[in-house]
Amino acid sequence: MFDWMAWTTPVAVFFTCIVLMLAGMTVWEIKSPTTLRRGFLPIATTRGDRLFIGLLAAAYLNLAFVGLAPNIEGWLGMAEPPSIWISFVASMLLLVVVMRKG
């Protein structure tokens, strides 16, 4: 069923985190309904809005990292491309910032 996708450990961890976040946000919303608030984002958002915006930003950061990894390898004179775990950690930090301050 999933033969079309390259299921590496980082990919599996990334998608597992997304599923856990969605489940956690569902339970959180049922227990404590959200209200609109303004942060650094230019619009008033709810928790769900910030999660969606944060997940999009995380996905774009990961795609940019994967696309630029060969260039980063050359710029820094590395023997092999940088680990995808770097972009995973950076994207999760970006998601936390958007969720807390967005």
Rosetta blueprint (number, residue, H / E / L):
1 M L
2 F L
3 D L
4 W L
5 M L
6 A L
7 W L
8 T L
9 T H
10 P H
11 V H
12 A H
13 V H
14 F H
15 F H
16 T H
17 C H
18 I H
19 V H
20 L H
21 M H
22 L H
23 A H
24 G H
25 M H
26 T H
27 V H
28 W H
29 E H
30 I H
31 K H
32 S L
33 P L
34 T L
35 T L
36 L L
37 R E
38 R L
39 G L
40 F L
41 L L
42 P L
43 I L
44 A L
45 T E
46 T L
47 R H
48 G H
49 D H
50 R H
51 L H
52 F H
53 I H
54 G H
55 L H
56 L H
57 A H
58 A H
59 A H
60 Y H
61 L H
62 N H
63 L H
64 A H
65 F H
66 V H
67 G H
68 L H
69 A H
70 P H
71 N H
72 I H
73 E H
74 G H
75 W H
76 L H
77 G L
78 M L
79 A L
80 E L
81 P L
82 P L
83 S L
84 I H
85 W H
86 I H
87 S H
88 F H
89 V H
90 A H
91 S H
92 M H
93 L H
94 L H
95 L H
96 V H
97 V H
98 V H
99 M H
100 R H
101 K H
102 G L
